[in-house]
């Protein structure tokens, strides 16, 4: 899911179409929430790093959504 989001965000950086950006950001939000839920249910040995990375991705993608809404 994250690879698809990265691919869509790469396409969005090449083509200035908003649907690719919106879809990529929504996939990042979904993947981040999925990672956080998975870590809450079944913690891995590197739980802190995984949660920090997922939270950082979530904050950045939500900031991207807010910036996109402000630009509209």
NORDA-V767347 format. One record per helix or strand of 3 or more residues. SS is the DSSP state (2 for helix, 1 for strand). FROM is the first residue (numbers start at 1). TO is the last residue. If there is no record, write none. Layout:
SS FROM TO
SS FROM TO
This chain:
2 2 14
2 18 41
2 47 71
